[in-house]
Amino acid sequence: YRECVQEYDKQDTIDFQRYLGDRQQTVKMTLSLRHPLEQKEFVKLKPDRETAENLSSVTDRQLAAIRRGLQGSLNHGPILNYPVSDVHFGLHWLEVGRGTSDLVLASAAASLAGQLFKNASPALMEPMMEVSVTVDEAFFSAVLTDLSNRRAKIQEIQQQGELKSVLAVAPLSELVG
């Protein structure tokens, strides 16, 4: 199984604060969810007139830490903890407190991605299989009944002499056994 989001262009901000030892480490970040067909890069800076100066100061090291955190967030979806697929991110704002470690930056990105997934209508994707069954006409109705009990969607029925062929799409979990 995989999980996906149904609503893209969702945007959210996190004000992340952690203490490592006696030092406070802070990150303020704004991200949006993007569809992979709209944006080729996994994380892309999304400057506008108000945020261009802020995003111009983002270093490659910070971007790499954010990318690591976001990659990690894809391993556990909000529904049943399956991997999340078909998601890219836009970075709209980043403020990193002095002395903040890359680990805290990656944690903030992962936490914000989790928030975004929950608010973007997450859905569970189930593996589907294309099935072709060829049977004698005497058993045809029993096969159709069995396929419909397995949540199959009939795509096509063809006559081949005395045999009938059924093309269907069914969930893999229903085909086992």
Order of alpha helices (4+ residues) and beta strands (2+ residues): beta-beta-beta-beta-alpha-alpha-beta-alpha-beta-beta-alpha-beta-beta-alpha
